[in-house]
Amino acid sequence: MKTLLIFSVLLLSASFVNAQNLATQEVTLFGQCMIELQDQNDLVALETEMRLNPNIKVVRLDYFTQRAFILTKEIDQLTEEQFMSWFNAYSDKVRCIQIGTYGIDTIKPYPFEDCAKQ
């Protein structure tokens, strides 16, 4: 009986620790879009600037495909307006935005389907 009680306490303790770890895990969001920027130097400068943003963990801007991909850090919500604001002066060049939870939502493959020029 004593062994069963000790086993039950250990099992409950392990469950509590696991629940605490799950509650404190950081959620990573992603955002991707097309960005119509014709000057490669501007794109490189924008990517460098975006890397300084404390809410961005990873940023990739590809000149050849005109695609942007961003992973967030330390935020639990990302709106299209917030995402577009990270592009600063080039936010009017952004289109076909997709936002989701990394590891849960499907990331659309390039080339984006149903992405008409706006």
BELVENFEN-V289254 format. One record per helix or strand of 2 or more residues. SS is the DSSP state (alpha for helix, beta for strand). FROM is the first residue (numbers start at 1). TO is the last residue. If there is no record, write none. Layout:
ss = [SS/SS]
from = [FROM/FROM]
to = [TO/TO]
This chain:
ss = [alpha/beta/alpha/beta/beta/alpha/alpha/beta]
from = [2/29/40/56/67/80/88/94]
to = [24/35/50/62/72/85/93/101]
